[in-house]
């Protein structure tokens, strides 16, 4: 399987990468695992891949890298054929002046982790739209058992699984931009445009609205805290 360096936002790059990584079960269910990484933390992805392989859940991981450099380093480290990787320009600096101004207002630079967090939800939703049972995993976790045995077994009647981001409410932590760094999200047999898929799309929609919304609160050190709603960002 060739590495997928090309921007996932261009043409059929993302769909091609998904098809190359998907694991097809006996029932025809197409499973794929999405992870995110920057060039400094590719060893986290490597560890997770080894963890998954030990549990018999290998060959279905697709990484979203912060850059082509991140993908190059990951593929040089990981066992051959164990992971695919591509970078993304979605909601990043340099798309247009409007995007640059919005990111600058929130002090979100090109290397900020929020980019990867946003992209994780964006591509998870997109994978479901394309008919995949898509899972998003943090790379700093350790699995102790094959999670699919539970999800496809006793929990097979459920479609959408989302872990907790943080137990604190927005009132307790008002200066944190959408807390969407969730360690595990899984949408199995979710109908495109169905209820579960709409939940995933809503996360992405709200991120866009917050980013372009009115800033309602500024912390004392000048970093933005709370935003109102704003116009939906349309990809060029």
HELIX and SHEET records of a PDB file:
HELIX    1   1 UNK A   13  UNK A   21  1                                   9    
HELIX    2   2 UNK A   42  UNK A   54  1                                  13    
HELIX    3   3 UNK A   68  UNK A   77  1                                  10    
HELIX    4   4 UNK A   97  UNK A  105  1                                   9    
HELIX    5   5 UNK A  114  UNK A  129  1                                  16    
HELIX    6   6 UNK A  147  UNK A  151  1                                   5    
HELIX    7   7 UNK A  195  UNK A  212  1                                  18    
SHEET    1   A 4 UNK A  23  UNK A  24  0                                        
SHEET    2   A 4 UNK A  30  UNK A  37 -1                                        
SHEET    3   A 4 UNK A  61  UNK A  65  1                                        
SHEET    4   A 4 UNK A  83  UNK A  87  1                                        
SHEET    1   B 5 UNK A  23  UNK A  24  0                                        
SHEET    2   B 5 UNK A  30  UNK A  37 -1                                        
SHEET    3   B 5 UNK A 133  UNK A 137  1                                        
SHEET    4   B 5 UNK A 184  UNK A 187 -1                                        
SHEET    5   B 5 UNK A 160  UNK A 162 -1                                        
SHEET    1   C 2 UNK A 215  UNK A 218  0                                        
SHEET    2   C 2 UNK A 224  UNK A 227 -1                                        
END                                                                             
